[in-house]
Amino acid sequence: MHKNFKNIEKVVYGRGSFETMDAILEPVRKENNHFILFIVDNYFTDKPLKDRIPVKEGDEIRFIDVDPSEPTTEQIDSLRDEILNSKGIPAGVVGIGGGSIMDIAKAISLMFTNEGSSTLYQGLNLIKKPGIYHLGVPTISGTGAEVSMTAVLTGPEKKLGLKCDWTVFNQVILDPELIASVPTDKWFYTGMDTYIHCIESENGMLNNAFSHAYAEQSLKLCRDIYLGDHAGQIPENDDKLMVASLMGGLSLTYSEVGVCHALSYGLSKILGEKHCYANCIAFQHLEDYYTSGVAEFKTMLQKHNVTLPQGLSNNWTDEQITAMAHVAYNLPHMWNHAIGADWKEKITIDTIKALYKRM
């Protein structure tokens, strides 16, 4: 089956490019009720970046704490209803932050024009109408949320994205200066999300020349950043990581993720673990699925003195492990890519429970 995905309409890249936002938003302000809704990571409430955001009279700015929780359907619905009841439909939405902020901005842009709860739209191509203009400014690189067609939300029944062409940002600003202050542990975990995206994209049934081209270059950049002669959190590598994240996201868009991400969704939904960290927790135990990738990942852990916890499953109840296994099992597109069309003959709930018990 051929994929016909929409890409970001416009991307501006480079140090200092954050300052182009005001000019980019100027023509957008004529739409709907003529105000911009800024969704900003709470981390920046007392940081200099706050004063650089081009907020004008009538605009709304919301600082949202996404640590430790990830975006929820309830959160999106409540914020959408509050803004609609007080000011109407924004001219556009701007998300400034990491992957969770990107997903909130994408999701709420869709929900301003689609009736009912966002739980109704968790899945592929369930959105009925295009959303409003939305612009993404990543301040942590690795998740690929700035380029993906998915806004991942945790709902009362499942963790699953609003996934369609209209989810993709109209505009992205990639300014490597913005990721300089990322704490080392988050810098590593989010970077590994990009790395794992590419390993899973490459090692699956849907891999193709298009997805491979993006993954190949993204992996080269990841290896420079985390294993090269100048490995580490330095300005040169911030530039590379921002590009690697975007390419990794495009690789999985034209292919798919696999076993690690399925397990990660279970860890996030049932235990509340952050996505990138959950990926790392799971990936270290998947040698039989991604042999060379896991070996290289462990070398990166050692080089950057990152220690991941072991024996976590000893503290999980069988009910929790079973619940996580059901979350992971109910992601057929990931298993189909990783294992093949006959994956149900090879993967059972007990198979997945055994994978969680490795952790």
N, C-alpha and C positions, 0 to 999 in steps of 0.2 A: 504494500500500500504506500502510495506516495504522500509525502508530507508537504504542505504548502503553508509554512509558518510566516507570520509577520515579524519583521525585525524592528528594532528601535528606529523611529523616524529620523532623529538627529542626535549626534553625539559631539560634545565639545570636550577635548582632552588637553591636559597640560597644567603645569604648576601656575596657580593664579587664575585658573579658568572659572573659579567660583564667582569672581567679580562680573562675569558676563550674565549672571542670572537676571538682574534687574532689566536689562535690555531685552532679554529673551521673553520675559513675562509681560512686557509692556503691551504688545498687541493682544495677548491672551486676556487681559483685564477687561476687554470690551464685552466678553461673553457672560451669559446668564446674569447673576446679580452683582457682577463687577467687583468681586473680592477674591483674594487668594487664601486658601487654607494651607498653612504651613504645619506639617507634622514633623516634629523634631525630637530626636533622642534626648531624654531627660539629662543625660550626661553633660549636655552643653548649656544647661541653665546658668552656670556661673563661669563659662568659658568665653574667651574673646570672640569666638565664632558667632555667638548670639548677636552681637552688635553689628555683624557684617551681613546679616540676613536682611534683604530689601523689603521689610515690612512697611506697608503704607497705611494711611488712614482707612479704616473699614476692614482691613485684613484680619484674619484670625490666626493666631499661632498657638499650637498646643504642644507642650513638652510631655512626652509619654515615656514612662519607665517600662522598659522591656526586659529588665533583668530582675528576677530570673525567669519570669513567665514569657511565653511566646504569644503572638496575636490570637485572639479568640473571636468567634462569630459574635458573641454577646458584646464584646468591646466595639466591634465595627458597627453593629446595629445601633448601639446606644449613642455613639459619637455621631453617626449619620443623622439620627433622629433629632439630636440636640441641635446640630447645625441647621438642619432644615427648618426646625420650628422657630429658631431665633433669627436666622439671616437669609434662609433660602438656599439655592444651589450656587456653590462657588463658581467662579470663572475657571478655576483650576486648583489642583492639589500639588503641593511640593513636599516630597519626603526627604529628610536630611538625617542620615544615620546609617545603621547597619542593616542586615538582611530583614530583621523583623519590622523595622520602620519602612523599608522598601515595600514589604508585603502589605502593611497597613495602608500606605498611600495608594497602592494599586487597587486593593480591595475596596476602599471607601470611594475611590473615583468611579468604580462600577456601580456601587450601591446607591449613589445619588440618583441614578437613572433607572434602577431596577427595583421593583416593589417587593416588599416582604423581607423576611430574614435572609441573611447571607447563607444560612444553613441550606436553603433551597438550591443554592448554586455551587455547592461543593462537588466538583467533578468536571468532566470535560465538556466544553461547549454548552453549558446550561444557561449561561447569561443570555438574556433576550435582547438587550439594547446596548449600544456603545456607551461607555462611561464618559466622564468629562476629562478634559485635558489633565495630564499628570506628568510631573517632572521628578526624576530621581537624582539624588546627590549622595552617593555612598561615602561613608566616612570610615568604614571597615571593608576591606576587600577579601573576597573568597567565596561568598555564598552564591554569587551569580544572580542574585535577586534583581540586580539592576537591569538585566537583559532577559530574564526568563518570562515566559507567558503564564506563569503561575503565581498566585498570591496565596501562600499556605496559611490556613487557619485551623485552629483546634476548636471543634464544636462539641456539643454534648454527646454526640454519638461517634464521631470520627475526626481524625486529623487529615485533612485533604484540602487541596487548593482550589480556588476559583481559577479555572484554566480555560483560556480562549485567546483569540487574536487581540481582543480589546483590552486584555490585561497588560500588554506590553506598554512600557512608557513611551510617551510621545517624544520626550527629550531626556537625555542623561548628561550630567556634568561630571566628568571624571577629573578631579583635581588631586593629584598624589600628595599635596601638602596636607590634606585633611586627614590622612591616615597615620601621620607621624606620631600622634599621641596615643595610639592604640596600645594597651598593656601587652606585654610580651606573650602571656599565655593566650590571650584572645587572638593576637596576631598569628600565633602558630595554629590554633584550632581552626580559625576561619580560612587560613591558607591551605590547610589540609582538606577542607571541604572542596576547594578547587581541585586539588590533587586527586581526591577520591572521585569527584565527578568524572574526571578524565579517565581514570583507571576503569571505572564501571562502564563508561561510554564505550571505551575501546574493547572491553572484554564482554561482548554480548551479541545477540543475534541481530540487532538493529544497527550495528556499526557499519559505516559506509565511508566512502572517500571524502564526503563533505564533513561528516562529524570527525573523522580521523584527522583531517587537516587542522581543525581547530584544536583538537586534543593534543596533537603532536607538538604544536607550538606552545600551548599552555603548559604541558609537561616540561618542555625545555626550560621555560621561564621558572617554573617551580623548582626544578633541580638547581638552576643558578642561584635562586633565592635561598634555598634550604640546604644545599650540599656544595655549592661552588666555592671557589677560592675566596670570594668576598661575601659568603653567606652571612645572613643576619639582618637585623632590623635597621637598615641604613637607607638614606634617601633614594639611592639608585635602585634598591630593591623594592621600595614602595612604588616607584614608577612601574616596575615590572609586574608586581603583584596585582596592581589595578588592571593591567591589560590581561594578565593570566586569568583573573576572575571572569572578565567579560568573555574571553575565548572559551573557558571551561563551561560557562553557562550556555554558550552557543553550541558547543559540542554535545551536551546532553539534550539540548532542544532538538537537534537533528538525529539523535540516537535515543538513549534512555539511561537512567540509573539502574542499580541492581540490588544485590543482596544487602549490602551495607545500609543503604538508604531505607530499605524496607524495615530492617531491624531498628534503625535510628528512629523511625516514626513511632514504633512501639515504645521505645524508651522515653520519647518526648510526651506522647499521649498519656501513658500510664504513670510514669515517674516524674514527669515535668522537666526532664533534662533538656538543656539547650541543644539545638540541632547540631551545630558543628562539633561540640564536645561529644555528643552522643555518637556521631559518626566515628570519631577517634576511638571511643570505647569499644565500638563494635568491630571496626576495621582490623584492629590488632589481632583479632582471633579468627580471621577469615583466610588463612593461608591456603586452604584447600580450594578456595574459589579464585583468589587473586594472589597467587604464589609470589611472583616477583614484586608486585606492588606492595604487598605487606612487608616483605623483606626490606625494601627500600624505605618504606614508612618507618620501620623500626630503626633504621640507620639515621633518619632525620630526627627521631625522638632523642637518640643518644647524642647527636651532634649539638642539639639545642638544650640538652639537660632537662628535657620534659619527661616527667614520670606519670604514667597513667595508672590509676588504681587497679588492683587485681582482686579477685575473689568477691566481687560485688554481689554476685548471685547468691552467695551464702546468706545474705541478709534479705533476700526477696522471698516472699511466700509463693507457694505453688499457684495461688489464685492470681498473683501479680504476673508471674511468668506466663501463665495461660492467657491472661488478658493481653499481654504484649504480643504473644504469638498470633492471636486472632487479628490484632491491628496489622501486623506485618503480612499475614496471609491474605488479607483483603486488599492487597495492592497488586493485582494480577499483572498489570503492565510492567512492573519491575521484575517480577519472577519470570514472566514470558521472555523478557530481554536477556536476563541472566542465565536461565536454564533452558528455555525453548518452549515451543507450543505445548509440549507434553509435560510441562512442569508439575501439574497436579498428580502425575504418576510418580514423581520423584520427591516432591516436597509436601509434607503433611504438617499438621499442627505440632505433632510430636517432634518432627525434624527441626522445626523452628524453636521449640522449647529447648531442645538440646543445644542449639546455637546460643541461646540466651544463658544457659547454664555454664557455658565456657567463660563467661565474662566475670 
